[in-house]
Amino acid sequence: MKKKTIIGDKKIQKSTVEGGVSVAPMPTTMGDRVTISYDGLLAKSGAEQVFAHVGYGMHNSWDRIADIPMNNGPMGWTCDVIPEDTRLNFCFYDNAQNWDNNNGINWSFTIHNGQIDL
């Protein structure tokens, strides 16, 4: 489901998906800042800290993997990434090493290159 969020004077498309996850802006473009928001199972279980486990490539073969500490705020846990490839994959874990990987399929988004084919 896509929702419009207003940040400053700009309307931003945000995609909310299952498991308490949203990504903004949508569509996502390579090189642009993307905010991942999480209010899923770990957040609802009282995690003291949540990390986004982020990688690129095919859903079953990630590369350039990074663990990003998320910030807890009014929108739940959030972090920003700047996509480096055409597919952004992520899941979450907490300070007690409990994982939320969307029942084993993680979350995956296509990243556009910013060009329009005519």
N, C-alpha and C positions, 0 to 999 in steps of 0.2 A: 504494500500500500504506500503510495506517495503522498506526502503532505508538504505544504509550503510553510516554511518557517521564516520569520522576518528577523534579520540580524542587521542592526543599524538601519540603513535605508534600502537594503537589498533583500529581495525575496529569494530564498534558497530552497530548491527542491530537496527533500529529505526522503529517503526510502526506509520505511520501518518494516522489518522482517520478523519472522518467528523468533522466539527465545529472548525477547527484550532487547533486540539489537537494531540500531539504526545507523545509517551512513548518510553524510551530507558533505558536499552537494551531490545530487544525482541528476544527470549522469556524471560520473567521475572522469576527469581528464588527467592524463599523465603529466606530472610536474606541478599540479595544483594541490593545495592543502586539502586533505579529506579528514573529517572528524568522524571517528567511530564512537558511538555511545552504547553503553551496555547497562541494562537493568534486569539482567536475567537471574538464573538460579543462584549463582555465587553471591550476587548483590543481595538477593532476597534472603540468603542464608546468613547474612551478617559478616561477610568477609571484611577483614581489616584493610586489605590491599588487594587490588585486582590488576593483573597484567594482561595486555594483549599480546598474543603469540602470533606474529605476522610474518608472512612469506609470500613469494611470488612464483608464478609458473602453474603447471597443471595441478589440479586439486590433490592428486596422489603423489606428487613429486615436487615439493617446495624447494626453493633456493633463496639465498639472501635472507635467512630467517633472523628475526630480531624479537626480543622480549621488551615491551614498552610498558613502564609503570603508568597506570591510568590515574586520573584525578577524580576524586569524588566530589560531586556538586549537585545542584538542584535537578539536573537532567540525568542523574545517575553517574556512572563511571564513564569518563571520556578520555580520549587521546587523539592526537593529530598525527597523520602520516602523510608523506608525499610519495605517491605511487611511482615506482621505478620500472614497471613492466605492464604488460597488457592484462594480467590477472592478479588481483589482490586476494589473498587467502588469510583467514585469521580464525582464532579461537581464543579462549580465555582461561586463566588459572588464577588461583588466589595464593596468599602467603602460606597457606597450609598445604599447598600442592594439590588442591582439588581442581579438577578441570571441567570446563563446559565446552565441549566440542560439537555441539548441535547433534547429539546422538551419533557421533562418528563421521558426520559429513562436513563439519566445520562450516564456515561462511565463506563465500567466494563471490567476487564481483569483477565484471569486465571493466577494464580501464581503457578509455578511448584515447586516441593519439591527438585529438584536437583538430584533425583535418576532416573536411567534408568532401566526400566523393561526389563528383558531378557526372 
